[in-house]
Amino acid sequence: MAIDDPTALPENDQQVAEYLREADLAFEREQHDLAMTLYWSLSAASLFRDLTTAQRVYARVGSILVAQGNDAEAYRWFEAAGPAGADMRRVLDARTTDAPVDPDVIPATPEVLTRYITAARSADQNQDHATFDALVTRIMESQAPTPGVRSEVALMMAKSLFARGEDAKAEEWARAALAESSGTTADEARKVIDKVQDEQLGNPNYSDERGITYGFELQMALMQFEGGLGDKGKASFEQVLNDTSGLNDDEAKGRAHYYLGMIAYHAHDFDVARGHLEIAADTAAAPEIGYAADALRWRFQEEG
């Protein structure tokens, strides 16, 4: 084998191809420990040439975990595998006792979480808002969802609240989903925020209290962040931190730390992200202080 250290991350396309070749060969020979190490290094490097290749790797990691008896962790990988993991998710679902979904109980495993999300979608479609809200609350309290799932559930709540005419709450949930996500979920969250703001512009009695509670500079930074414009407000948030005029107090700076933390996280600059989030969890005003605590809990839970 040409790879001296399978735990070292591949750094370019040529190395990725070599790791894939060696991992697939080890998988086919049922050398699962070696295959798992190589697949793990590939996943951590995140340099796949396309989504299909990534999902195939995730599905194989899930298969190895099932063989090791770790169905709960396998389920997470099969979820990430998308269509490539669909059949195995159904197999694992069939192994799970079909207990009723109880809105008063926090789902403890990924398998149970899937049922809760399905039940929440059904409740939302049936306009059973009390059940939907309770299920979403339990999902967000659970340790089972990944950060990506949490942002999708937050977006689902935002859309439901907007449909009910609860614009302020819808915008808050959409902003939470936006800060926690990237890609399609972030785009959908921005759409909800835009719709809420369009509704507010048409209301002659509406006044945006953020101009008072956030201050001008922070509000402008948030507009850039929410719109996905330029550097997503990074420079403007940094101006808030560097302000010595007294216009931006510790709570405002704490809020800026939260958004800078999420920008750094999505840029894979995890040490910087954690530093910002820890400050935000101590000093930011609501709702960002809660968002920061959640982000530390869910995105860095493996170190807690």
C-alpha positions in Angstrom: 0.0 0.0 0.0 1.4 3.4 -1.0 -0.2 5.4 1.9 2.2 5.5 4.8 -0.2 7.0 7.4 -3.9 6.3 6.8 -4.8 8.7 9.6 -3.2 11.7 7.8 -5.7 13.7 5.7 -5.4 13.8 1.9 -4.5 17.2 0.7 -5.2 17.2 -3.0 -7.2 15.4 -5.7 -4.5 12.9 -6.5 -4.3 11.9 -2.8 -8.1 11.7 -2.5 -8.2 9.3 -5.5 -5.4 7.2 -3.9 -7.2 7.1 -0.6 -10.5 6.1 -2.3 -8.8 3.3 -4.2 -7.1 1.9 -1.1 -10.2 2.3 1.0 -12.5 0.5 -1.5 -10.0 -2.3 -1.9 -9.8 -2.7 1.9 -13.6 -2.7 2.1 -14.0 -5.3 -0.5 -11.4 -7.5 1.3 -13.4 -7.0 4.5 -10.4 -5.2 6.1 -12.8 -3.0 7.9 -10.5 -1.3 10.4 -8.3 -0.1 7.6 -11.2 0.9 5.4 -12.8 2.8 8.2 -9.6 4.8 8.9 -9.2 5.7 5.2 -12.9 6.6 4.7 -12.7 8.7 7.9 -9.7 10.6 6.7 -11.4 11.3 3.4 -14.6 12.5 5.2 -12.6 14.8 7.5 -10.7 16.3 4.6 -13.9 16.9 2.7 -12.2 17.2 -0.7 -14.6 14.9 -2.6 -14.9 15.6 -6.3 -18.7 15.4 -6.2 -21.6 14.7 -3.9 -22.2 11.2 -5.2 -18.7 10.1 -4.2 -19.1 11.6 -0.8 -22.4 9.9 -0.2 -21.0 6.5 -1.3 -18.2 6.9 1.3 -20.7 7.9 4.0 -22.8 4.8 3.1 -19.8 2.5 3.4 -18.8 4.0 6.8 -22.4 3.3 7.9 -22.2 -0.3 6.7 -19.0 -0.8 8.7 -20.6 0.6 11.8 -23.6 -1.7 11.4 -21.2 -4.6 11.2 -19.6 -3.4 14.4 -23.0 -3.3 16.1 -23.1 0.6 16.3 -26.5 1.1 14.7 -27.0 4.6 16.3 -23.8 6.1 14.8 -24.4 4.2 11.5 -27.8 5.9 11.2 -26.1 9.3 11.2 -23.8 8.3 8.4 -26.7 6.8 6.4 -28.6 10.0 6.7 -25.6 12.0 5.4 -25.4 9.4 2.5 -28.7 10.6 1.2 -30.2 8.2 -1.5 -27.2 5.9 -1.1 -28.1 5.2 2.5 -31.9 5.1 2.1 -32.2 1.3 2.0 -30.1 0.8 5.1 -32.1 3.5 7.0 -35.2 1.5 6.3 -33.5 -1.6 7.6 -32.5 0.2 10.8 -35.9 1.7 11.1 -37.5 -1.7 10.9 -35.3 -2.8 13.9 -36.5 0.0 16.0 -39.6 -0.6 18.2 -42.5 1.3 16.7 -43.2 3.1 19.9 -45.7 6.1 19.8 -44.3 9.5 19.4 -44.8 11.4 22.7 -44.5 15.2 22.4 -43.6 15.2 26.1 -40.5 12.9 25.7 -37.2 14.0 24.2 -36.1 11.6 21.4 -32.9 9.9 22.5 -31.6 8.2 19.3 -31.3 9.1 15.6 -33.9 6.4 14.7 -36.5 7.8 17.2 -35.6 11.3 16.0 -36.6 10.4 12.5 -40.0 9.4 13.7 -40.4 12.7 15.6 -39.5 14.7 12.5 -41.9 12.7 10.4 -44.6 13.3 13.0 -43.8 17.0 13.2 -44.2 17.4 9.4 -47.5 15.5 9.6 -48.8 17.8 12.4 -47.7 20.9 10.5 -49.5 19.7 7.3 -52.6 19.0 9.4 -52.3 22.4 11.1 -52.1 20.7 14.5 -50.0 23.6 15.8 -49.9 22.5 19.4 -48.5 19.1 18.6 -46.1 20.5 16.0 -44.7 23.1 18.4 -44.3 20.5 21.2 -42.5 18.1 18.8 -40.1 20.8 17.5 -39.3 21.8 21.1 -38.5 18.2 22.0 -36.4 17.7 18.9 -34.4 20.9 19.6 -33.8 19.7 23.2 -32.5 16.3 22.0 -28.8 15.4 21.5 -29.7 13.2 18.6 -29.9 15.7 15.7 -26.9 16.9 13.9 -26.4 20.7 13.6 -27.7 20.4 10.0 -30.9 18.7 11.1 -31.4 21.3 13.8 -31.2 24.1 11.3 -33.7 22.3 9.0 -36.1 21.9 11.9 -35.7 25.6 12.8 -36.5 26.4 9.2 -39.6 24.2 9.3 -40.8 26.1 12.4 -40.1 29.5 10.8 -42.2 28.6 7.8 -45.0 27.3 10.0 -45.0 30.5 12.1 -45.0 32.7 9.0 -48.0 30.8 7.6 -49.8 31.5 10.9 -49.1 35.2 10.7 -46.6 35.2 13.6 -44.0 37.2 11.7 -41.7 38.2 14.5 -41.3 34.7 15.8 -40.9 33.4 12.2 -38.1 35.8 11.6 -36.4 34.8 14.8 -36.5 31.1 13.9 -35.4 31.8 10.3 -32.4 33.8 11.6 -31.5 30.9 13.9 -31.7 28.5 10.9 -29.6 30.9 8.8 -26.9 31.3 11.4 -26.7 27.5 11.9 -26.7 26.5 8.2 -25.3 27.0 4.8 -26.3 26.0 1.3 -30.0 25.3 0.5 -31.2 25.6 4.1 -29.6 29.1 4.4 -31.1 30.1 1.1 -34.6 29.0 2.3 -34.1 30.8 5.6 -33.2 34.0 3.8 -36.5 33.7 1.7 -38.5 33.5 4.9 -36.7 36.6 6.3 -37.4 38.5 3.1 -41.1 37.5 3.1 -41.4 38.7 6.7 -39.7 42.0 5.9 -42.0 42.5 2.9 -45.0 42.0 5.1 -43.6 44.4 7.6 -43.0 47.1 5.0 -46.6 46.9 4.0 -47.8 47.4 7.6 -48.0 51.2 8.3 -47.9 50.5 12.1 -44.7 48.5 12.0 -41.4 49.8 13.3 -38.2 47.8 13.4 -37.1 47.8 17.0 -33.7 46.3 16.0 -32.6 49.8 15.1 -32.8 50.5 18.9 -31.9 47.2 20.4 -29.0 46.4 18.0 -27.7 49.8 17.0 -27.0 51.1 13.5 -23.7 49.4 12.9 -24.8 46.0 14.2 -28.0 46.2 12.3 -26.2 46.9 9.0 -23.9 44.0 9.7 -26.9 41.7 10.3 -28.5 42.9 7.0 -25.3 41.8 5.2 -25.3 38.5 7.0 -28.9 37.8 6.4 -28.6 38.7 2.7 -25.5 36.7 2.2 -23.9 39.8 0.8 -20.1 40.2 0.3 -18.2 38.9 3.3 -21.6 38.3 5.1 -21.0 41.2 7.4 -17.6 40.0 8.7 -15.9 43.3 8.4 -18.9 45.2 9.9 -19.1 42.8 12.9 -15.4 43.3 13.5 -16.0 47.1 13.5 -18.6 46.6 16.2 -16.0 44.7 18.3 -13.3 47.4 17.7 -15.7 50.3 18.6 -14.4 52.3 21.5 -17.1 55.1 21.3 -19.4 53.4 23.8 -22.2 53.1 21.3 -21.7 49.4 21.1 -21.9 47.9 24.6 -20.8 44.5 25.8 -24.2 42.9 24.7 -23.9 44.4 21.2 -20.3 43.1 21.0 -21.5 39.7 22.3 -24.0 39.6 19.5 -21.3 40.4 17.0 -19.1 37.6 18.4 -21.9 35.2 17.8 -22.2 36.0 14.1 -18.5 36.1 13.6 -18.4 32.6 15.3 -20.8 31.2 12.8 -19.1 32.8 9.9 -15.8 31.2 11.1 -17.5 27.9 11.7 -18.8 27.7 8.1 -15.3 28.6 6.9 -14.0 25.6 8.9 -11.9 27.9 11.1 -13.1 26.0 14.2 -10.8 27.4 16.9 -11.7 31.0 15.9 -15.4 30.0 15.9 -15.3 28.5 19.3 -13.5 31.6 20.8 -16.2 33.9 19.4 -19.1 31.6 20.5 -17.7 31.3 24.1 -17.7 35.1 24.5 -21.1 35.4 23.0 -22.5 32.7 25.3 -21.3 34.9 28.2 -22.0 38.4 27.1 -24.5 38.6 24.2 -28.1 39.7 24.6 -31.1 37.5 23.8 -31.6 35.8 21.5 -28.0 35.4 20.4 -26.8 34.4 23.9 -29.1 31.3 23.6 -28.0 30.7 20.0 -24.3 30.8 21.1 -24.9 28.4 24.0 -26.7 26.0 21.6 -24.0 26.2 19.0 -21.3 25.4 21.6 -23.4 22.5 22.9 -24.2 20.9 19.5 -21.3 21.8 17.3 -18.5 21.2 19.9 -20.2 18.6 22.0 -17.5 16.0 21.3 -15.1 18.1 23.2 -17.4 18.8 26.1 
